[in-house]
Each structure stands twice: as structure tokens, then as C-alpha cells.
Amino acid sequence: MRKAWRAAALAGLLAGSAAAQDAAPVPGNVIDHGEGVNLVMVTQVPLGPNEFAAMREFSGFADYFGAFAVDPGAGDTYYWVAGYQSQALAMQVAYAGCRELAAEGSDCVLYARLDAVDYLPRLGRPVELGAPASRNWRGFYLGGTKPGRWQAFAMSDLTSGATVDNASEEEARSTALVECEDAAAGAMKVMTTGTREIIRKGNHNACRVVDLRGP
């Protein structure tokens, strides 16, 4: 049994941390923040009609981590993402997406972000989950444990993939990675050109196993 999750973003589906590596995962090194979301205002600038309408949608979105960027000039341009595991990446992508859409000579600013209620910036491990990955972790992965069977949870900065009820460690690892990679590929398809470039350069679509459990 397996399951992959993506998250939502502007103008389509994105999904929502870890560099590509396959260090031995240790149960308990993953933080699930739960479902609570805080809207944090980053800067105050006048919004155009399109930016205002999009901000209302963003402010009601329930999936952290996310960021909303706007062109403070006359362009009425915006870009937002949500559901990332990394708040830093969400802000980077929102800004880059806005810059790609902004009028020539304009710039963008970060206007707001979505944080988990108990979010505190951390360095290094443990791994933090965005809201969609948290639901995958809690609702499918932890709830699907079967005695005597192997399970694995894989993540990228954009997506997660989980599998339970596997006969071997190798099967669990490979299946979780495939689920995560398939979800990441789907997320990449709906990104703007500039966003895809950021993701590829940073290897943010690469998946790794962050939790492995077995007999």
C-alpha cells in the first residue's frame, strides 16, 4: 500500500524539505506541526484589485508553509504558494514567481506568509512537515502500521510519498521514493518557468527517505 501527497499553489497544483541524500532515517526525527495555520503579514503596501482578491484567497488557505508576493507598483501582479515543508523555499519561490510575471522594470516584495501555529525556525534536523505532508504522515503512514511489515516515508521540498505493508526494507524504500518522485514530477508541470528553474537548481524536487520502520 502506498500514498503520495501534493499541496496547492497559485494557478494550479504545487506540492509542499530535504536535500537529496539517503542517510539512515531514524524514527522520531520528523516534526508534524498539525493543522493550525497562522497568517503573518510581512510588509504593508497598497494592493491592486487582483492582488487584493488573491490575498483574500491566500489568507483563507489552510496549508502551511506558504508565501504571497506582490508587485507594489502599478502592475497588480502577485504569486503565491502553500503546502511547502520549507518556509524559506516558499518565500523564495513566491518572490521568483512574482518577478517572472511583473512588468519590466518592476520588482516584487513578500507581502504575507503562512506558518504552522507552533512554527519556530530551526537549523538542521529534525525534518519539518508542511500541512499536506503532515496529513500523509499522520493519516496514512502512522495509521497504516502492520506488525511484521516494512514501511517508509519519503520527502522532497515539494512533496511526500508513503508506503506501508511491504515485505522488505528495499521494497519499502523504493516504493516510497517512487511515490514522492511521481508527485514531484506532477508538481513541476504546473510551475512557471522561473519557479521550475529555482527548483531544479536547488534540487528541491529530489526525494529521500526520512523514516523507515520494520520488524
Backbone torsions as a table, in degrees:
resi	resn	phi	psi	omega
1	MET	NA	142.6	-175.6
2	ARG	-150.8	164.1	-179.9
3	LYS	-160.6	137.8	176.7
4	ALA	-122.9	146.6	-178.8
5	TRP	-130.1	143.4	171.4
6	ARG	-122.6	171.7	178.6
7	ALA	-121.6	173.1	-176.5
8	ALA	-96.2	155.4	176.1
9	ALA	-156.6	175.8	-177.5
10	LEU	-58.1	136.2	170.3
11	ALA	60.8	30.7	177.8
12	GLY	147.4	-162.7	-179.7
13	LEU	-105.0	131.2	165.8
14	LEU	-120.4	-179.5	173.4
15	ALA	-136.5	165.9	-168.8
16	GLY	-130.3	NA	NA
17	SER	NA	132.7	178.0
18	ALA	179.3	145.0	172.1
19	ALA	-75.6	157.7	-177.8
20	ALA	-74.0	111.4	173.7
21	GLN	-163.6	160.9	-175.5
22	ASP	-124.9	50.4	174.0
23	ALA	-62.9	152.9	-177.9
24	ALA	-61.5	115.1	-178.9
25	PRO	-72.4	146.5	-179.1
26	VAL	-120.6	122.6	176.2
27	PRO	-54.0	134.8	179.7
28	GLY	100.5	-1.7	-178.9
29	ASN	-95.1	13.2	-177.9
30	VAL	-117.0	131.9	178.8
31	ILE	-101.6	120.8	173.9
32	ASP	-102.1	110.2	-176.5
33	HIS	-78.1	-10.6	-177.9
34	GLY	87.0	-155.5	-170.8
35	GLU	-105.0	-10.2	-174.9
36	GLY	-71.6	136.4	-177.4
37	VAL	-126.4	136.1	172.4
38	ASN	-109.3	133.3	170.8
39	LEU	-91.7	120.1	-177.0
40	VAL	-114.8	120.7	177.5
41	MET	-80.9	128.8	-176.1
42	VAL	-96.2	-41.3	-179.5
43	THR	-149.0	161.9	179.5
44	GLN	-117.0	112.3	173.7
45	VAL	-139.0	153.3	177.1
46	PRO	-62.7	140.4	179.2
47	LEU	-106.4	140.9	171.3
48	GLY	-76.3	171.0	-178.1
49	PRO	-56.0	-44.2	179.6
50	ASN	-67.5	-42.2	178.5
51	GLU	-63.1	-40.9	-179.2
52	PHE	-64.3	-44.9	179.5
53	ALA	-63.3	-41.5	179.4
54	ALA	-67.6	-36.4	179.1
55	MET	-65.1	-36.1	176.5
56	ARG	-62.8	-40.7	177.3
57	GLU	-65.3	-46.1	-179.3
58	PHE	-60.9	-42.6	-176.1
59	SER	-67.3	-19.4	177.3
60	GLY	-97.4	3.5	-177.3
61	PHE	-78.7	139.8	-171.3
62	ALA	-99.7	3.0	-173.8
63	ASP	-108.7	109.8	170.8
64	TYR	-84.8	167.4	-13.3
65	PHE	-84.2	146.8	-176.4
66	GLY	-151.8	167.3	-179.6
67	ALA	-150.3	150.5	-177.7
68	PHE	-128.8	121.5	-179.7
69	ALA	-118.6	145.8	-179.0
70	VAL	-134.3	158.5	169.6
71	ASP	-90.8	112.4	-176.3
72	PRO	-73.2	-5.1	178.0
73	GLY	-81.8	-150.4	-175.8
74	ALA	-89.9	5.4	-173.9
75	GLY	-75.1	-20.6	-178.3
76	ASP	53.1	49.0	-174.4
77	THR	-115.0	141.3	-178.1
78	TYR	-147.6	164.5	173.3
79	TYR	-158.0	132.6	177.6
80	TRP	-139.1	154.8	177.2
81	VAL	-136.3	157.6	177.2
82	ALA	-154.8	157.1	177.2
83	GLY	91.9	11.8	178.3
84	TYR	-80.2	153.0	171.4
85	GLN	-75.4	-26.0	-174.7
86	SER	-112.1	119.7	176.6
87	GLN	-66.7	-37.8	179.5
88	ALA	-60.6	-42.9	179.8
89	LEU	-68.7	-39.6	178.2
90	ALA	-57.6	-43.7	179.4
91	MET	-67.3	-40.2	179.6
92	GLN	-62.6	-44.4	-177.3
93	VAL	-71.2	-40.7	178.7
94	ALA	-61.0	-43.8	178.9
95	TYR	-63.1	-46.9	-178.5
96	ALA	-64.2	-40.1	178.1
97	GLY	-63.5	-40.4	177.3
98	CYS	-65.4	-43.6	179.8
99	ARG	-60.3	-37.0	-179.5
100	GLU	-66.2	-31.4	-177.6
101	LEU	-92.3	-17.2	-173.9
102	ALA	-68.5	155.8	178.2
103	ALA	-65.6	154.2	179.7
104	GLU	-58.5	132.8	-178.9
105	GLY	88.1	-8.4	178.3
106	SER	-91.7	164.4	175.4
107	ASP	-131.4	171.5	179.8
108	CYS	-122.7	159.0	175.5
109	VAL	-132.3	152.9	172.9
110	LEU	-77.5	123.9	-174.8
111	TYR	-98.5	-39.8	-177.0
112	ALA	-157.1	165.8	176.1
113	ARG	-145.1	160.6	175.5
114	LEU	-111.1	120.6	178.3
115	ASP	-115.2	154.0	165.7
116	ALA	-64.5	150.1	-176.8
117	VAL	-56.0	-41.8	-176.6
118	ASP	-100.1	25.3	-173.9
119	TYR	-71.9	130.2	170.0
120	LEU	-134.1	129.3	179.1
121	PRO	-56.7	135.4	-179.3
122	ARG	-129.7	152.1	175.7
123	LEU	-106.4	134.3	177.2
124	GLY	70.8	-158.3	179.5
125	ARG	-69.5	155.8	8.8
126	PRO	-82.8	171.4	179.2
127	VAL	-79.5	134.2	177.4
128	GLU	-103.9	142.8	-178.6
129	LEU	-103.9	135.5	166.6
130	GLY	-73.3	173.9	-173.4
131	ALA	-60.1	-46.9	179.4
132	PRO	-62.8	-41.1	177.9
133	ALA	-66.1	-34.8	176.8
134	SER	-61.3	-41.1	179.0
135	ARG	-66.7	-38.3	177.0
136	ASN	-63.9	-44.3	-179.8
137	TRP	-63.0	-50.8	-173.3
138	ARG	-79.8	-44.4	-172.4
139	GLY	-81.3	-31.6	-177.5
140	PHE	-110.4	-52.2	-170.3
141	TYR	-69.2	-55.0	-178.7
142	LEU	-70.5	-30.1	-179.6
143	GLY	-80.0	-8.3	-175.9
144	GLY	-105.4	10.5	-178.4
145	THR	-58.5	133.5	178.7
146	LYS	-128.5	128.0	-179.2
147	PRO	-54.7	135.0	176.7
148	GLY	78.5	4.8	-178.3
149	ARG	-119.6	159.9	-178.5
150	TRP	-99.6	146.8	175.8
151	GLN	-142.6	154.7	-178.0
152	ALA	-147.8	150.0	178.5
153	PHE	-127.1	123.8	-178.5
154	ALA	-117.4	151.2	-178.5
155	MET	-142.4	149.8	160.6
156	SER	-119.1	-176.5	174.2
157	ASP	-70.1	-12.5	-176.3
158	LEU	-111.5	-28.7	-166.6
159	THR	-144.2	171.6	171.2
160	SER	-138.1	158.3	176.0
161	GLY	-144.6	135.6	-176.1
162	ALA	-133.1	151.3	175.8
163	THR	-145.9	144.3	175.6
164	VAL	-133.4	168.8	174.1
165	ASP	63.9	49.2	177.6
166	ASN	-107.1	150.5	-176.5
167	ALA	-77.9	-23.1	-175.1
168	SER	-144.5	163.3	175.3
169	GLU	-61.8	-43.7	-178.7
170	GLU	-61.1	-42.9	179.4
171	GLU	-63.9	-42.1	-179.6
172	ALA	-64.2	-46.6	179.7
173	ARG	-59.1	-51.8	-174.2
174	SER	-65.6	-38.7	-178.8
175	THR	-68.0	-43.1	178.4
176	ALA	-62.3	-41.0	179.1
177	LEU	-64.9	-41.2	178.6
178	VAL	-62.7	-43.7	179.1
179	GLU	-60.6	-45.0	180.0
180	CYS	-65.7	-44.2	-178.5
181	GLU	-66.1	-38.1	177.1
182	ASP	-63.8	-42.1	178.9
183	ALA	-65.9	-39.2	178.8
184	ALA	-64.5	-40.6	178.6
185	ALA	-63.0	-40.3	177.5
186	GLY	-65.1	-38.9	178.6
187	ALA	-64.7	-39.7	-178.4
188	MET	-63.3	-30.3	-175.4
189	LYS	-63.3	-28.3	-174.5
190	VAL	-101.6	6.7	180.0
191	MET	-82.2	155.6	170.3
192	THR	-69.1	164.6	-178.7
193	THR	-59.2	-44.1	-179.7
194	GLY	-64.4	-38.4	178.6
195	THR	-65.4	-44.7	178.5
196	ARG	-59.2	-37.9	-179.9
197	GLU	-63.9	-42.6	177.2
198	ILE	-61.3	-46.0	-177.3
199	ILE	-63.2	-44.4	-178.1
200	ARG	-68.3	-44.8	-178.8
201	LYS	-62.2	-37.8	-179.7
202	GLY	-87.5	-0.1	-178.8
203	ASN	58.5	31.2	-175.7
204	HIS	-74.5	-12.5	176.8
205	ASN	-89.9	-2.4	179.7
206	ALA	-75.7	138.8	-177.5
207	CYS	-106.5	151.3	173.5
208	ARG	-145.8	154.1	177.5
209	VAL	-79.6	124.9	-179.6
210	VAL	-110.0	-11.5	177.2
211	ASP	-150.8	134.9	-178.1
212	LEU	-140.9	128.9	-178.7
213	ARG	-137.1	144.3	-178.3
214	GLY	-162.2	-172.8	-177.9
215	PRO	-59.8	NA	NA
